[in-house]
Amino acid sequence: MPTKSLSPSAQKVANALQLLDIPCQVVELPESTRTAPEAAAAVGCAVGQIVKSLIFRGCSSQQAYLFLVSGSNRLDEGMMAAILGENIERADPAFVREQTGFAIGGVAPLGFPSPLKTMMDEALFQYALIWAAAGTPNSVFQIAPQNLMNACHAARIKVC
């Protein structure tokens, strides 16, 4: 459910959650949640419970790929390239904003202008609840991993 007076980007995420009938509350915090350690400290959870929403671009296709990665893991780009069948590169800020509508540091896993091919780190499933960015560098929402996977139509994979 949306909270009072959310910023426009955080409200966009709250609206997307509501449209998907996912009972999550977007919260904006006084502390930064831009990095996984900052987010974990702000909400009081393990770094592994933080969802990093990483956008990569296919080198051949120019397609955007979204990787939902546990805050304690690093994405193995070579392994992902083998899964996707093309090399990938980290997207620049302009491409990220164009594809997601969000700036780096606050990319939510949903609420995009168009769906993205999405892969989700299996390590996130060791937790009952995880925290994801909600459109700004200080907004988050808590969700069960399976609910996030279903909402994003993500494939569950090992990322490292």
VOBA-1610 file (N, C-alpha, C; in pm, whole numbers, padded with zeros to 5 digits, always signed):
BEGIN
Met+00084-00119+00000Met+00000+00000+00000Met+00088+00125+00000Pro+00054+00224-00079Pro+00132+00347-00080Pro+00124+00419+00054Thr+00233+00485+00089Thr+00234+00564+00211Thr+00210+00710+00175Lys+00199+00795+00275Lys+00172+00936+00251Lys+00291+01005+00186Ser+00263+01093+00095Ser+00361+01184+00036Ser+00489+01118-00012Leu+00479+01014-00091Leu+00598+00954-00150Leu+00647+01041-00265Ser+00775+01036-00291Ser+00829+01105-00408Ser+00768+01040-00532Pro+00770+01110-00646Pro+00709+01053-00767Pro+00763+00915-00807Ser+00894+00894-00798Ser+00951+00764-00836Ser+00908+00655-00739Ala+00909+00685-00609Ala+00865+00586-00510Ala+00716+00558-00525Gln+00639+00660-00558Gln+00495+00640-00579Gln+00470+00551-00700Lys+00553+00564-00803Lys+00541+00479-00922Lys+00558+00332-00883Val+00652+00303-00794Val+00674+00166-00748Val+00557+00120-00661Ala+00511+00207-00573Ala+00395+00172-00489Ala+00274+00141-00576Asn+00254+00219-00682Asn+00141+00195-00772Asn+00157+00063-00846Ala+00280+00031-00890Ala+00305-00096-00959Ala+00276-00213-00867Leu+00318-00204-00741Leu+00291-00311-00645Leu+00141-00327-00623Gln+00072-00215-00614Gln-00073-00219-00592Gln-00144-00280-00713Leu-00102-00244-00834Leu-00161-00302-00955Leu-00140-00453-00963Leu-00029-00499-00910Leu+00001-00642-00908Leu-00063-00713-00789Asp-00136-00636-00707Asp-00203-00689-00588Asp-00104-00751-00491Ile+00011-00685-00476Ile+00113-00729-00382Ile+00108-00636-00260Pro+00074-00690-00144Pro+00058-00606-00025Pro+00192-00565+00038Cys+00259-00471-00026Cys+00386-00420+00026Cys+00374-00271+00048Gln+00447-00222+00145Gln+00449-00079+00170Gln+00585-00022+00131Val+00583+00077+00045Val+00705+00149+00009Val+00733+00250+00120Val+00857+00250+00168Val+00896+00346+00271Val+01015+00427+00223Glu+01011+00554+00253Glu+01124+00642+00226Glu+01192+00671+00359Leu+01321+00649+00361Leu+01399+00659+00484Leu+01488+00782+00482Pro+01526+00832+00599Pro+01619+00945+00602Pro+01760+00904+00560Glu+01792+00774+00578Glu+01925+00724+00542Glu+01927+00681+00396Ser+02047+00680+00337Ser+02065+00633+00201Ser+02050+00481+00196Thr+01989+00434+00089Thr+01980+00290+00062Thr+02041+00261-00075Arg+02129+00349-00120Arg+02188+00341-00254Arg+02272+00213-00271Thr+02346+00173-00168Thr+02427+00051-00176Thr+02367-00056-00085Ala+02403-00181-00110Ala+02351-00290-00027Ala+02387-00273+00121Pro+02513-00238+00155Pro+02544-00218+00297Pro+02465-00102+00359Glu+02448+00007+00284Glu+02370+00119+00336Glu+02224+00078+00358Ala+02168+00006+00263Ala+02029-00037+00275Ala+02010-00132+00392Ala+02103-00227+00407Ala+02094-00321+00519Ala+02101-00249+00653Ala+02191-00153+00664Ala+02201-00075+00788Ala+02074+00005+00813Ala+02017+00061+00708Ala+01897+00146+00723Ala+01775+00067+00767Val+01760-00056+00719Val+01640-00135+00753Val+01667-00239+00861Gly+01794-00259+00897Gly+01827-00353+01004Gly+01819-00499+00963Cys+01875-00530+00847Cys+01873-00670+00802Cys+02014-00710+00756Ala+02029-00835+00715Ala+02156-00883+00661Ala+02176-00826+00521Val+02301-00803+00483Val+02331-00751+00349Val+02275-00844+00242Gly+02276-00973+00266Gly+02224-01070+00170Gly+02076-01057+00142Gln+02001-00992+00232Gln+01858-00972+00214Gln+01826-00853+00124Ile+01926-00778+00086Ile+01906-00663-00001Ile+01912-00710-00147Val+01816-00666-00226Val+01811-00699-00368Val+01879-00587-00445Lys+01987-00621-00514Lys+02050-00526-00605Lys+01985-00544-00741Ser+01927-00437-00796Ser+01868-00441-00930Ser+01973-00389-01028Leu+02036-00481-01099Leu+02146-00447-01190Leu+02100-00456-01334Ile+02124-00350-01409Ile+02086-00347-01550Ile+02210-00364-01635Phe+02203-00460-01726Phe+02310-00484-01822Phe+02251-00474-01962Arg+02338-00451-02058Arg+02298-00442-02198Arg+02365-00555-02276Gly+02287-00621-02360Gly+02343-00723-02448Gly+02431-00656-02552Cys+02554-00704-02567Cys+02649-00641-02660Cys+02603-00653-02805Ser+02538-00762-02841Ser+02490-00781-02978Ser+02350-00726-02996Ser+02260-00766-02908Ser+02118-00733-02923Ser+02082-00592-02876Gln+02165-00534-02788Gln+02134-00406-02722Gln+02012-00418-02630Gln+01971-00540-02600Gln+01858-00565-02510Gln+01900-00537-02367Ala+01807-00484-02289Ala+01829-00464-02146Ala+01798-00592-02071Tyr+01885-00625-01977Tyr+01865-00740-01889Tyr+01868-00690-01745Leu+01776-00739-01664Leu+01770-00706-01523Leu+01813-00827-01442Phe+01911-00807-01356Phe+01957-00912-01265Phe+01923-00868-01123Leu+01847-00948-01052Leu+01813-00922-00912Leu+01908-01007-00829Val+02005-00941-00769Val+02118-01009-00706Val+02120-00981-00556Ser+02146-01084-00478Ser+02163-01068-00334Ser+02274-00968-00306Gly+02252-00883-00208Gly+02351-00781-00171Gly+02485-00836-00132Ser+02493-00963-00097Ser+02620-01023-00058Ser+02690-01092-00175Asn+02630-01090-00293Asn+02689-01158-00409Asn+02731-01059-00518Arg+02822-01107-00603Arg+02863-01033-00723Arg+02819-01113-00844Leu+02770-01043-00943Leu+02724-01108-01065Leu+02843-01154-01148Asp+02844-01280-01188Asp+02946-01334-01276Asp+02902-01308-01420Glu+02957-01203-01481Glu+02914-01161-01615Glu+02940-01269-01719Gly+03050-01341-01706Gly+03080-01449-01800Gly+02977-01560-01793Met+02939-01597-01672Met+02837-01701-01652Met+02704-01654-01710Met+02669-01527-01689Met+02543-01475-01740Met+02545-01469-01892Ala+02659-01432-01951Ala+02671-01429-02097Ala+02647-01568-02155Ala+02700-01669-02089Ala+02680-01807-02136Ala+02532-01845-02129Ile+02463-01805-02024Ile+02321-01835-02010Ile+02239-01761-02116Leu+02274-01634-02139Leu+02197-01551-02231Leu+02233-01574-02378Gly+02351-01630-02402Gly+02394-01652-02539Gly+02452-01529-02605Glu+02490-01429-02526Glu+02558-01311-02578Glu+02634-01244-02465Asn+02741-01174-02500Asn+02815-01098-02401Asn+02729-00983-02352Ile+02753-00945-02227Ile+02679-00834-02168Ile+02777-00733-02114Glu+02730-00609-02100Glu+02809-00502-02040Glu+02720-00424-01946Arg+02781-00370-01842Arg+02705-00288-01748Arg+02650-00168-01823Ala+02524-00139-01804Ala+02459-00029-01875Ala+02500+00105-01817Asp+02507+00205-01904Asp+02539+00341-01858Asp+02412+00405-01800Pro+02427+00514-01723Pro+02311+00576-01657Pro+02198+00616-01752Ala+02230+00664-01871Ala+02125+00704-01965Ala+02042+00583-02011Phe+02109+00472-02039Phe+02040+00350-02082Phe+01953+00297-01968Val+02006+00299-01846Val+01929+00251-01730Val+01802+00333-01715Arg+01813+00465-01722Arg+01694+00550-01706Arg+01596+00528-01821Glu+01647+00515-01942Glu+01560+00492-02059Glu+01482+00361-02046Gln+01548+00257-02001Gln+01485+00125-01993Gln+01396+00106-01870Thr+01432+00172-01759Thr+01361+00147-01633Thr+01277+00265-01585Gly+01315+00385-01624Gly+01250+00504-01570Gly+01309+00547-01437Phe+01414+00478-01391Phe+01478+00508-01263Phe+01625+00540-01283Ala+01681+00617-01188Ala+01824+00646-01190Ala+01899+00538-01114Ile+02023+00515-01153Ile+02109+00420-01082Ile+02115+00460-00935Gly+02106+00362-00848Gly+02105+00387-00704Gly+01965+00375-00645Gly+01865+00372-00732Gly+01728+00358-00685Gly+01644+00271-00778Val+01709+00194-00865Val+01636+00112-00962Val+01554+00006-00890Ala+01425+00014-00907Ala+01334-00085-00850Ala+01331-00208-00941Pro+01287-00322-00890Pro+01278-00441-00974Pro+01152-00448-01060Leu+01065-00347-01049Leu+00941-00345-01125Leu+00895-00202-01145Gly+00790-00185-01225Gly+00739-00050-01251Gly+00803+00014-01373Phe+00854-00069-01465Phe+00922-00019-01584Phe+00822+00016-01694Pro+00866+00099-01789Pro+00779+00130-01903Pro+00744+00005-01984Ser+00839-00088-01998Ser+00818-00215-02069Ser+00886-00325-01989Pro+00834-00448-01995Pro+00898-00558-01921Pro+01041-00583-01968Leu+01126-00624-01875Leu+01264-00659-01907Leu+01285-00807-01880Lys+01374-00869-01958Lys+01413-01007-01929Lys+01485-01004-01795Thr+01436-01082-01699Thr+01482-01072-01561Thr+01528-01206-01508Met+01643-01204-01440Met+01698-01320-01373Met+01714-01285-01225Met+01683-01382-01138Met+01686-01359-00993Met+01780-01457-00926Asp+01868-01403-00845Asp+01969-01478-00771Asp+01901-01578-00676Glu+01935-01705-00690Glu+01876-01807-00603Glu+01914-01786-00456Ala+02022-01713-00429Ala+02063-01687-00290Ala+01958-01607-00214Leu+01876-01530-00283Leu+01773-01450-00216Leu+01665-01538-00152Phe+01654-01662-00200Phe+01548-01751-00152Phe+01580-01815-00017Gln+01698-01791+00038Gln+01728-01842+00172Gln+01662-01757+00280Tyr+01606-01644+00242Tyr+01543-01552+00337Tyr+01392-01554+00319Ala+01321-01539+00429Ala+01175-01531+00423Ala+01132-01400+00359Leu+01204-01293+00390Leu+01173-01161+00337Leu+01301-01094+00289Ile+01289-01017+00182Ile+01402-00942+00126Ile+01358-00797+00105Trp+01456-00710+00084Trp+01430-00568+00066Trp+01479-00524-00071Ala+01396-00451-00144Ala+01432-00403-00277Ala+01417-00251-00284Ala+01494-00191-00374Ala+01484-00047-00397Ala+01346-00013-00451Ala+01302+00108-00420Ala+01168+00151-00462Ala+01173+00282-00539Gly+01272+00296-00626Gly+01271+00408-00719Gly+01355+00529-00683Thr+01405+00535-00559Thr+01492+00646-00518Thr+01607+00590-00434Pro+01711+00670-00412Pro+01825+00622-00331Pro+01795+00608-00181Asn+01672+00634-00140Asn+01639+00615+00002Asn+01500+00554+00022Ser+01449+00484-00081Ser+01318+00419-00065Ser+01332+00270-00093Val+01258+00191-00014Val+01264+00045-00023Val+01127-00016+00004Phe+01116-00144-00028Phe+00999-00221+00014Phe+01044-00362+00047Gln+00969-00426+00137Gln+00999-00561+00181Gln+00901-00657+00115Ile+00953-00774+00071Ile+00871-00869-00002Ile+00928-01010+00013Ala+00844-01110+00000Ala+00891-01249-00002Ala+00957-01274-00137Pro+01068-01347-00139Pro+01138-01371-00266Pro+01049-01430-00376Gln+00967-01527-00342Gln+00880-01588-00444Gln+00783-01487-00503Asn+00732-01398-00419Asn+00640-01294-00468Asn+00711-01200-00564Leu+00837-01166-00532Leu+00913-01078-00622Leu+00940-01150-00754Met+00980-01275-00746Met+01007-01352-00867Met+00883-01359-00957Asn+00768-01385-00896Asn+00643-01392-00973Asn+00608-01256-01033Ala+00622-01150-00956Ala+00588-01016-01003Ala+00675-00973-01122Cys+00801-01015-01119Cys+00897-00975-01223Cys+00906-01076-01336His+00835-01187-01324His+00845-01295-01423His+00992-01333-01442Ala+01061-01345-01330Ala+01205-01370-01332Ala+01237-01520-01338Ala+01348-01550-01400Ala+01403-01686-01397Ala+01494-01694-01275Arg+01484-01803-01201Arg+01568-01823-01082Arg+01699-01888-01128Ile+01812-01820-01099Ile+01941-01869-01145Ile+02049-01849-01038Lys+02159-01917-01057Lys+02278-01894-00975Lys+02357-01785-01047Val+02391-01677-00977Val+02455-01562-01044Val+02606-01556-01025Cys+02660-01640-00936Cys+02804-01636-00913Cys+02856-01775-00882
//
